[in-house]
Amino acid sequence: MTDIPFDVNCVVLENIENDIPAVVNMQLIPKKMQQIEENNQIYNRIRGKKKLLQSVLQIYAIAVKENYLLNENKEDAFFAFFKIIEIIVKDDFSIEKANIDRGMLYTRRYVEKILTNAYGVSTQEERLNTLCNNLSKELFEGVFENIYHKIMWFLKRYGIVEDRDIISNIVLLRNKIAHGEVVLMDDHMREYKYIMQLANKVIEAKFFGKSVKIKCRQKFI
């Protein structure tokens, strides 16, 4: 939550810039305590997904550590951030899959138009239903077999603003890394910065329903 890795053999220093303000705003202290208390209450409400959250936070800790330490090659950090998104998205999709509208009304409407206007044929009601069911099932499976569309579905579900082109590039980069191809992350910093931000948003949407980011004044050396 602070972006400071805790499991490293290094030194973490307190930032001394503007460390002691001339005037201490006492009103801010209760607000910060209230934020911590609210975050704690949200965390305590997590029951069924506690193991999933713990697993995600462990990967997140690894990703943050690699982001700080691997300045020349951030492939592993990129892959870890993507893994977080993938795990959460797949979990949500598996839960909601049966409730997703298969678009049968739209399928039937366009199939009837194709049969009549393009093919010039008419068919029985039973045959039409069978045809529409098969097409709808095949289309659904064809769309959501790809992690890209699962991610887009998740972001739409939680109202997260997305850039579909950058996300498409992110999926392509993930596939290249997974297949052992050399990826110079310095050439893809836009995607790298985006996936770090997206991982935060996905975690918050899945488990907390709000931003729980804690401002930290520490710096890593």
N, C-alpha and C positions, 0 to 999 in steps of 0.2 A: 504493500500500500504506500510505501515511501519511496520505492525505486532504489533503496539502498540494500545491496546484498549483504546478508548476515553471516554467511558461511564461507568466508574467504580469509586467507592468511595475509592480511594487509592492515592498513591503518585508516580509520575514519576520523576526520577532524571536523570540529564545529566551525562553521563559517563565521568569521569575526566582523565581516562587513556589516555595518549598521546593526550590530548585535545588541547594543544597549541604546534604545531610543531615548531622546531627550525627555519625552513625556510618555509615561506608560498609560495606555488606554485600558483601564480596568474593566470596561464593558466588553472587551474582546475575550477576556479569560472565561467568563461564563459561556460565551458562544462556542469557544473551542471545546470546553468540557461537555457542552450539550451535544456537539457534533460527535465526540468520542462515545458518549452514552448512547446516542441514536445508532451509531454504527455497531456498537456492542449488542444492542437489542436486536438489530437486524440479523447479526451473526447467530445469536442464540435461537432465533426462530428457524434456522436452517436445521432440518432433521434428516429427511430422506436423502438429501443430496450432500450430506456432510462429507462422506468419503470422496465424492466427486470434487467437491470444493478443495479438500486437502490435497488431492492429486493435482488439481489445476494450480494451486498455489505453490506446490513443490516444483512443478515445471516452470512456473513464473519466476521463482527464485533462481533457478538455473539460467533462464533466459536473461534475466537482469544481470546476473554475475558475468555471463559471457559477453553481454553488451558492454560492460565496463572494462573487461579484461582483454577481449580480443579486438583490439583497435584496427588491426590490419585485415582480419578476416572475420566477418560477422555472420558467416553462413549458418553456424550452429545456433546462434541466437535467433536468427530469422526463422529457422526450422522449428525451434522451440516455441516461439510466439505463434507460429502457424498451427502447431500441434494443439495449443490451448484452444484456439478458435475451433479447430476441427473436432476436438473432444466434446466441447459444449454444444456445438451446432448439431452434431450427430445424436447426442443425447436428447436434445429438444425435439429433433425430427422424429426419432423413434417413438417418442411419447405422443406426438400430435399427428403422426402419419395417417392414422385411420380417420382422423377428423378433417383432413384436407379435402376440399371440394375437388372432385375429379373432372369437373367441367362437362358433365354429361349433357346438360342443356345446350351448351355451345356446340359440343361435338355433334349432337343430333341435328341441330339446326343447319350446320354446314355440310354434314354428310347428305342430308336430304337435298340441299341445293346442288351438290356435286352430282348426285345420282340423277337428278331431274334435268339440270341445265347442262352439265358437261357430258355425262354418260348417256343421257336420254332414256333412262330406264326407271321403272317403279318396282318396289319390292314389298314383301309382306311385313307386317308389323314385327313379327317375331324375328325375322331375318335382319331387319333394321336394328332391333335392340341388340342382337348378337354382334353385329358389325360395329355398332357404336361402343359397346362394352369392350370389345377387343382393341379398338383403336384408342379408346380412352386409357385403358390399362397400359398399353404399349407406350403411349406418349408420356404418361406419368412416370413410368419406370425409366424411360429414356432421358427425361429431364433431370430427375433426381438421383440418377446413378452417379452424377458428377457432383463433386464437393462444391464446385462454384455455385450451382443453383441452390444447394442447401444453405450456403452462407447467405446468398441473396434473400432467400426465404426467411431466414432467421432475422436479418437486419430489418426487413419489412415488417415482420411480426412485432419487433420491439421498437419500431419507429426510429431506428438508427440511420442517419443520413449516410449514404454510401456513394462511392465513385466506382461504377461497374467496370470501367476500363482498368483502373489501378488494381482492383480486386482480381480481375482476369489475369493481369500480369503477375500478381502475387501467386496465384495458383500455378501458373506456368513455371515460375521460378522455383516453387516448392517441388514440383515434379522433376525439374532438372537436378536439383540438389539430391532428391530421393534416389535418382538413378545414377548418382555419382558423377554427374557432369560438373565441370569447373564453372563456378559462378563468382564473378568479382562483384561483391556487394557495393563497392564504391561506385560502380556504374548504375546502381539501382537504389540510390539513397532515398528517392521519393517513395518507392515501394517499402523500403526498410522502415522509414519513419512512420509511414501509414500503418503498417502491420503492428507496430508497437502500440500506437494509439488505439487501433481497432481491438487488440487483445484486451486492453483495459475496459473499453466500452462493452465488449461481449461478456466479460466477467461481471461487471456491474449490473448489466441487464439481466443476466441469468440468476444471480444469487442475491443481489441487493436491491435492484430496482431503482437505484440512484447512484450518484457519484460519491464514492467514499474515499477519494484521494486525500491523503494527509500531507500537507506542506511540510517539507523537511529542510532544515538549514544546514545539513551536513554535506560535506564534500568528500570525494573518494580519492585517495592518493596511493 
